[in-house]
């Protein structure tokens, strides 16, 4: 069994915040892949289903971001899972909007949700880093992540969610590369060639020979000229 965790803050007030993109990803997966209805458990909301032949539990901690690890740890202990069975979807300031990367282990880079998860289960879990961009100065970060995505971001955000849903079965099977490729096909599809094929070269026709001038001599003159 695998545990997929989305990070965010509970309640309608935070639903469309940049900080809640992890919740959004799990909501899309649950909806598109026929998961069971959400129910309250492990200090969060959970939904069960199957992805790529693997049983998967989706978990959205409702402890608020800076205590997310409590919920994750409780679910892990209940199902006797190891950190390697856990994948956390979270917002990533250091990636441009719509960009996505998968990482195994490592630091929390100051992210309050990851810091809490680290404190409860260690750092050896997998992360799906969802790019939201950076406001430009660290003092602006709290207000930035707790603001809603603007309407102008709606298109790329929807493409990103579709891509995650397209490839999530590969993620469950452990193929990070195929998962990221599925996302890229949505967020950065290959461009179709607009170059017109070159016309085949054709041989230039030879110019028609100029007509010879008409012989103006009389029949008698022609005969005399033959004997000159």
Secondary structure, DSSP 8 states (H G I E B T S, - for coil): -EEEEE----SGGGTTBGGGHHHHHHHHHHHHTT----EEETTEEEEEEEETTEEEEEEEE-S-GGGHHHHHHHHHHHHT--GGGEEEEEEETTS-TT-EEEEES---TT-HHHHHHHHHH-S-SEEEEEE----SSGGGHHHHHTSB--GGGHHHHHHHHHHHHHHHHHHHTT-HHHHHHHHHHHHS------------------------------HHHHHHHHT-
